[in-house]
Amino acid sequence: MNESDVQFLEYVVKALVDNPNDVKIERTVDEMGVLLKLSINPADMGKVIGRMGNTAKSIRTLLRVVGMKNNARVNLKINEPEGAAPRPEKTTKTVDEAMADLQL
């Protein structure tokens, strides 16, 4: 089994983070392709995800290229650290609801 995708991901992520010893990659293969689960130190999460998620998107794109070279579909899942604050839910309001919130 070719694991060049794991080696590539490990090389890229360890170059980005401050705690390279905390980088852990779990590789699973199923009928959908290859899934790489990345676990990192919570302090390094922002470096791997990047502004607006651009770094993570770029890493995923490069992993797909590595996968195409090996005739495999490669996906990346970045595990959220334990105890992380939940993401705020995106809420959209109508103009009337927003005006009512202002209590003018």
C-alpha positions as CSV (number, residue, x, y, z in Angstrom):
1,M,0.0,0.0,0.0
2,N,1.4,3.4,-1.1
3,E,1.4,5.9,1.8
4,S,3.1,8.8,0.0
5,D,0.0,10.8,0.9
6,V,0.7,10.4,4.6
7,Q,4.3,11.3,4.2
8,F,3.4,14.4,2.2
9,L,0.8,15.6,4.7
10,E,3.2,15.0,7.6
11,Y,5.9,17.0,5.9
12,V,3.7,19.9,5.1
13,V,1.9,20.1,8.5
14,K,5.1,19.7,10.5
15,A,6.6,22.6,8.6
16,L,3.7,24.8,9.5
17,V,3.2,24.1,13.2
18,D,5.1,25.1,16.4
19,N,4.6,21.6,17.9
20,P,5.6,19.1,15.3
21,N,5.8,16.2,17.8
22,D,2.0,16.5,18.4
23,V,1.1,15.8,14.7
24,K,-0.7,12.5,14.3
25,I,-2.1,11.2,11.1
26,E,-4.5,8.2,10.9
27,R,-5.0,6.7,7.4
28,T,-8.1,4.6,6.5
29,V,-9.1,3.2,3.2
30,D,-12.6,2.2,2.1
31,E,-14.8,2.2,-1.0
32,M,-14.9,6.0,-1.0
33,G,-11.1,6.3,-1.1
34,V,-8.5,7.3,1.4
35,L,-9.3,9.3,4.5
36,L,-6.5,11.1,6.4
37,K,-7.5,12.2,9.9
38,L,-5.1,14.9,11.2
39,S,-4.7,15.6,14.9
40,I,-2.6,18.5,16.0
41,N,-1.9,20.6,19.1
42,P,-4.8,23.0,19.8
43,A,-2.4,25.9,19.7
44,D,-1.5,25.1,16.1
45,M,-5.0,24.8,14.8
46,G,-5.1,28.4,13.4
47,K,-1.8,27.8,11.5
48,V,-3.1,24.7,9.7
49,I,-6.6,26.0,9.0
50,G,-5.4,29.5,8.0
51,R,-7.3,32.7,7.4
52,M,-10.8,31.9,6.0
53,G,-9.7,28.2,5.8
54,N,-7.4,28.9,2.9
55,T,-4.5,26.9,4.2
56,A,-6.6,23.9,4.8
57,K,-8.2,24.2,1.3
58,S,-4.8,24.4,-0.2
59,I,-3.5,21.3,1.7
60,R,-6.7,19.4,0.6
61,T,-6.1,20.4,-3.1
62,L,-2.5,19.2,-3.0
63,L,-3.5,16.0,-1.3
64,R,-6.0,15.4,-4.2
65,V,-3.1,15.9,-6.7
66,V,-1.0,13.4,-4.8
67,G,-4.0,11.0,-4.8
68,M,-4.5,11.4,-8.5
69,K,-0.9,10.4,-9.1
70,N,-1.6,7.2,-7.2
71,N,-5.1,6.6,-8.6
72,A,-6.8,7.2,-5.3
73,R,-9.2,9.8,-3.9
74,V,-7.7,11.4,-0.9
75,N,-9.8,13.4,1.7
76,L,-8.5,15.2,4.8
77,K,-10.4,15.6,8.1
78,I,-8.8,17.9,10.6
79,N,-9.9,16.7,14.1
80,E,-11.0,19.4,16.5
81,P,-9.1,19.3,19.8
82,E,-11.0,18.1,22.8
83,G,-12.5,20.9,24.9
84,A,-12.6,23.3,21.9
85,A,-15.3,25.9,22.0
86,P,-18.3,25.0,19.8
87,R,-18.5,27.0,16.6
88,P,-21.2,29.7,16.8
89,E,-24.2,28.9,14.7
90,K,-24.7,31.1,11.7
91,T,-28.0,32.9,12.0
92,T,-29.7,35.0,9.4
93,K,-32.4,37.4,10.3
94,T,-34.9,39.3,8.2
95,V,-34.5,43.1,8.1
96,D,-37.6,43.4,10.4
97,E,-36.1,41.0,13.0
98,A,-32.8,42.9,12.9
99,M,-34.6,46.2,13.4
100,A,-36.6,44.8,16.3
101,D,-33.4,43.7,18.0
102,L,-32.1,47.3,17.8
103,Q,-35.2,48.4,19.8
104,L,-35.3,51.8,18.2
